Amino acid sequence: MLNGTKIAFIGSGVMGEAMIKGLLSQGLTTPEYICASDPWLERLDYIRKTYGVEVTPDNVEAVRGAEIVVLSIKPQSLPKVGKDLHSKIHPDALLLSIIAGARIRTLQHKLFHDRIVRAMPNTPAQLGKGMTVWTATEHVTERQLRQTERILGAMGEQLQVDEEGYLDMATGLSGSGPGFVLLIIEAMIDAGVHMGFSRRDAERMVLQTIEGTVALMRASGRHSAELKNQVTSPGGTTAAGLYELEKASIRAIINDAIFAAYRRSQELGELSEKKDLS
């Protein structure tokens, strides 16, 4: 599906590298079919030495002959990159964007291109444990949809949605999700230290507890409430702790946090679109 297909990465930062690493480590393509561009020569030298791919500081050179172009740049770089690549990407090529907040209409306007996939990955993609939600324009072919699944699947799990609006929802749930989970982890570790554990031991206990709980839920295929009830004995320790969490409206707080991130994603997208199309 991908071997023999030239893939250009515009931007070789953390997420661009994660995708390159995933594609190569899973044997989905080989280094000679990947070209990466970046304005930082030191970064390009690192990418070339680490992965053996072709590198260039010239975006136009990178996309020449590419059947798939991945935009893995920061949002503030889009105006310049858009100017560089306007009408330069082959009309039949797939443009895969992981630029936060850059809507499809903006990408069409900036790059004069229609075969676009917009994706929202999250930071665990760096370890191949990410969650990416994506959507495609009607111009993307069936083969390009399957190629997108392979590329994004190299970073973890991927989910295609029908409407672009779901990407703002994904930003709130899975995109910002690691930040919320890390805050909970931090709070649990602090509680362990408060009780008397060393921070190192508390961290080890909390991380293994969370990792083990996720693995248990995946392996069992059972609802989280059912598994929670199994560990909650009547009048026991877990029941006492859960009572305090429910009394503090933990569900509503988490729900409000996710919706706040979702609404902010909508606001930023609207502001960015208004600015880029003006």
C-alpha positions in Angstrom: 0.0 0.0 0.0 2.9 2.4 0.8 6.1 0.8 -0.4 7.2 2.5 -3.6 5.2 5.6 -2.8 7.2 8.8 -2.2 6.2 10.5 1.0 7.2 14.1 1.8 7.2 15.4 5.3 7.0 19.1 5.5 8.3 19.7 9.1 10.5 17.2 10.9 9.6 18.0 14.5 8.4 15.7 17.2 5.2 14.5 15.4 6.8 14.3 12.0 9.6 12.2 13.4 7.0 10.0 15.2 5.3 9.3 11.9 8.6 8.6 10.1 9.8 6.3 12.9 6.5 4.4 12.9 6.4 3.9 9.2 9.9 2.5 9.1 9.8 0.5 12.3 6.7 -1.3 11.1 8.1 -1.9 7.6 5.4 0.0 5.8 8.0 1.7 3.6 11.8 2.1 3.3 14.0 5.2 3.8 14.6 5.9 0.1 10.9 6.7 -0.4 10.8 9.4 2.4 11.9 13.0 2.1 11.8 15.3 5.0 12.1 19.1 5.0 12.8 21.5 7.9 14.3 25.0 8.2 16.7 23.8 11.0 19.7 22.1 9.4 20.7 20.5 12.7 17.3 18.8 12.9 17.6 17.6 9.3 21.1 16.2 10.0 19.7 14.3 13.0 16.7 12.9 10.9 19.1 11.8 8.1 21.5 10.1 10.4 18.8 8.5 12.6 16.5 7.2 9.9 18.5 7.3 6.6 15.9 9.3 4.8 16.4 12.0 2.3 16.4 15.5 3.7 16.2 19.1 2.4 15.6 22.6 3.7 13.6 23.3 0.5 9.9 22.6 0.8 9.3 22.7 -3.0 12.2 20.2 -3.5 10.7 17.9 -0.9 7.2 17.7 -2.5 8.6 17.2 -6.1 7.3 13.8 -7.3 5.6 13.1 -3.9 2.4 11.1 -4.0 1.7 11.8 -0.3 2.6 15.1 1.4 2.4 15.3 5.2 2.1 18.8 6.7 3.6 18.3 10.2 4.4 22.0 11.0 3.3 24.4 13.7 0.2 26.6 12.9 2.3 29.7 12.8 4.4 28.3 10.0 1.4 27.7 7.7 1.4 31.2 6.0 5.0 30.8 4.9 4.7 27.1 3.9 1.4 27.8 2.2 3.1 30.5 0.1 6.0 28.1 -0.7 3.8 25.3 -1.8 0.8 27.1 -3.3 0.0 25.0 -6.5 3.3 23.1 -6.1 1.8 19.8 -4.8 0.7 17.4 -7.6 -3.1 17.6 -8.0 -3.4 13.8 -7.6 -1.3 13.7 -4.5 -2.7 13.2 -1.0 -2.2 16.1 1.4 -2.3 14.9 5.0 -2.3 17.7 7.6 -1.7 17.3 11.3 -1.6 21.1 11.9 -3.6 22.0 15.0 -6.5 24.3 14.3 -5.9 24.5 10.5 -9.2 23.7 8.9 -9.7 22.1 5.5 -11.0 25.3 3.9 -7.9 27.1 5.0 -5.6 24.4 3.6 -7.5 24.4 0.3 -7.1 28.2 0.1 -3.4 28.3 1.1 -2.2 25.4 -1.0 -4.7 25.4 -3.9 -5.3 21.7 -3.4 -8.4 19.5 -2.8 -7.3 16.0 -1.9 -6.9 16.7 1.8 -7.0 14.6 5.0 -7.0 16.6 8.2 -5.9 14.6 11.3 -5.8 15.3 15.1 -3.1 13.1 16.8 -2.1 13.3 20.4 1.3 13.2 22.1 1.5 9.5 22.9 1.9 9.0 19.2 5.6 9.6 19.8 5.7 6.1 21.3 3.2 4.5 18.8 0.5 4.7 21.5 -1.4 7.6 20.2 -5.0 8.2 19.2 -5.6 10.0 15.9 -9.0 11.2 14.6 -9.2 12.2 11.0 -11.5 13.2 8.2 -11.1 13.5 4.4 -12.5 15.6 1.6 -14.6 13.9 -1.1 -11.7 14.2 -3.5 -9.6 11.7 -1.6 -9.6 8.3 -3.4 -10.3 5.0 -1.8 -6.7 4.0 -2.1 -5.6 7.2 -0.4 -8.0 6.6 2.5 -6.4 3.2 3.0 -3.0 4.8 2.9 -4.1 7.3 5.5 -5.1 4.4 7.8 -1.7 2.9 7.4 0.2 6.1 8.0 -1.8 7.2 11.0 -2.0 3.6 12.4 1.8 3.7 12.6 1.4 6.1 15.5 -1.2 4.0 17.4 -4.9 3.8 16.9 -6.8 5.8 14.3 -10.5 6.7 13.8 -12.0 8.2 10.6 -15.0 10.5 11.1 -17.4 11.9 8.5 -17.5 15.6 9.5 -14.7 18.0 10.3 -16.5 19.2 13.4 -15.6 16.0 15.2 -11.9 17.0 15.1 -12.7 19.8 17.6 -14.4 17.2 19.8 -11.4 15.0 19.4 -9.1 17.9 20.5 -11.1 18.1 23.7 -11.2 14.4 24.4 -8.0 12.8 23.1 -5.9 15.7 22.0 -6.0 17.5 25.4 -6.8 14.2 27.2 -3.1 13.4 28.1 -2.9 16.7 30.0 -6.0 15.8 32.1 -4.7 12.3 32.7 -1.3 13.6 33.8 -2.9 16.0 36.3 -4.8 13.0 37.8 -1.5 11.1 37.9 0.2 14.0 39.6 -2.5 14.3 42.2 -2.3 10.6 43.0 1.5 10.7 43.4 1.2 13.7 45.6 -1.3 11.8 47.8 1.1 8.9 48.1 3.9 11.3 49.2 1.5 12.9 51.7 0.9 9.5 53.2 4.6 8.8 53.5 5.9 7.1 50.4 8.9 8.4 48.6 8.0 10.3 45.4 9.8 7.7 43.4 7.9 4.8 44.9 4.6 6.7 44.7 5.2 7.4 41.0 6.0 3.7 40.4 2.8 2.6 42.1 0.5 5.1 40.4 1.9 4.5 36.9 1.6 0.7 37.2 -1.9 1.0 38.7 -3.1 3.1 35.8 -1.3 1.0 33.1 -2.6 -2.2 34.7 -6.2 -0.9 34.9 -6.2 0.1 31.2 -4.8 -3.3 30.2 -7.5 -5.0 32.4 -10.3 -3.1 30.7 -9.0 -3.8 27.2 -8.5 -7.5 27.9 -11.8 -8.0 29.6 -13.9 -6.1 27.1 -16.2 -5.2 30.0 -17.7 -1.8 30.9 -15.7 0.4 33.2 -18.6 0.6 35.7 -18.7 -3.2 36.0 -15.0 -3.4 36.7 -15.2 -0.6 39.2 -18.0 -2.4 41.0 -15.8 -5.5 41.3 -13.2 -3.6 43.3 -15.7 -1.7 45.4 -16.6 -3.8 48.4 -19.6 -2.6 50.5 -18.3 -0.4 53.3 -14.8 -0.8 52.0 -11.8 1.4 51.3 -12.6 2.0 47.6 -16.3 2.8 48.4 -15.1 5.4 50.9 -12.8 7.0 48.3 -15.4 6.9 45.5 -17.9 8.6 47.8 -15.5 11.6 48.3 -14.9 11.8 44.5 -18.6 11.7 43.7 -19.3 14.3 46.5 -16.8 16.6 44.8 -18.7 16.1 41.4 -15.6 14.5 39.8 -17.7 13.5 36.8 -19.0 17.0 36.2 -15.5 18.5 36.6 -13.9 16.2 34.0 -16.9 16.7 31.7 -16.5 20.5 32.0 -12.8 20.3 31.4 -13.2 18.3 28.2 -16.0 20.6 26.9 -13.9 23.7 27.7 -11.1 22.3 25.6 -13.6 21.4 22.8 -15.1 24.9 22.8 -11.6 26.5 22.8 -10.6 24.4 19.8 -13.7 25.7 18.0 -12.8 29.3 18.9 -9.2 28.9 17.8 -10.3 27.3 14.5 -12.7 30.1 13.8 -10.1 32.8 14.6 -7.5 31.0 12.5 -9.9 30.5 9.5 -11.0 34.2 9.6 -7.4 35.4 9.7 -6.2 33.0 6.9 -9.1 33.6 4.6 -9.2 37.4 5.0 
